[in-house]
Amino acid sequence: MNVNFNRKTQGVYRVHVNTRLNLRAQPSTDSTVLASLKNGAVVIVTGYVAGDFYSCIYISGDALFSGFVSKKYIKKEVELL
């Protein structure tokens, strides 16, 4: 798996779903779910993988998760400098 760290992709994104968005260990819908994100949750996108997934970081309380989410359900709020 090759993650592309394109600066145009990187940024702070907000989750837009009716139910929940799964943060997965690998860029696949068959991969282990690390966290389940509510509508409005914020993730930091670090890159993308060919297909429909972004690599990202999600912080919940004092826990930090690093994984992959479908790019169809998140929208960029802020670009990283």
Residue pairs with C-beta under 8 A, 6 or more apart in sequence:
1 26
1 27
1 49
2 49
2 50
3 46
3 47
3 48
3 49
3 55
4 47
4 48
4 49
4 50
5 46
5 47
6 47
6 48
7 80
9 45
9 47
9 48
9 54
10 44
10 45
10 46
10 47
10 79
10 80
11 44
11 45
11 76
11 77
11 78
11 79
11 80
12 42
12 43
12 44
12 45
12 76
12 77
12 78
12 80
13 42
13 43
13 44
13 45
13 54
13 56
13 74
13 75
13 76
13 77
14 40
14 41
14 42
14 74
14 75
14 77
15 21
15 37
15 38
15 39
15 40
15 41
15 42
15 43
15 69
15 73
15 74
16 39
16 73
16 74
16 75
17 37
17 38
17 39
17 73
18 39
19 39
20 36
20 37
20 38
20 39
21 36
21 37
21 41
21 69
21 70
21 73
21 74
22 33
22 35
22 36
22 37
22 69
23 33
23 34
23 35
23 36
23 37
23 43
23 56
23 58
23 65
23 67
23 68
23 69
24 31
24 32
24 33
24 34
24 53
24 67
24 68
24 69
25 31
25 32
25 33
25 34
25 67
25 68
26 32
26 68
27 49
27 51
27 53
27 55
27 68
28 53
31 68
34 65
34 67
35 58
35 60
35 65
35 67
37 43
37 58
37 69
41 58
42 58
42 77
43 56
43 57
43 58
43 69
43 74
44 56
44 57
44 58
44 80
45 54
45 55
45 56
45 74
45 76
46 54
46 55
46 56
46 57
47 54
47 55
48 54
48 55
48 71
49 55
49 68
52 70
52 71
52 72
53 68
53 69
53 70
53 71
54 68
54 69
54 70
54 71
54 74
55 66
55 67
55 68
56 66
56 67
56 68
56 69
57 64
57 65
57 66
58 64
58 65
58 66
58 67
59 65
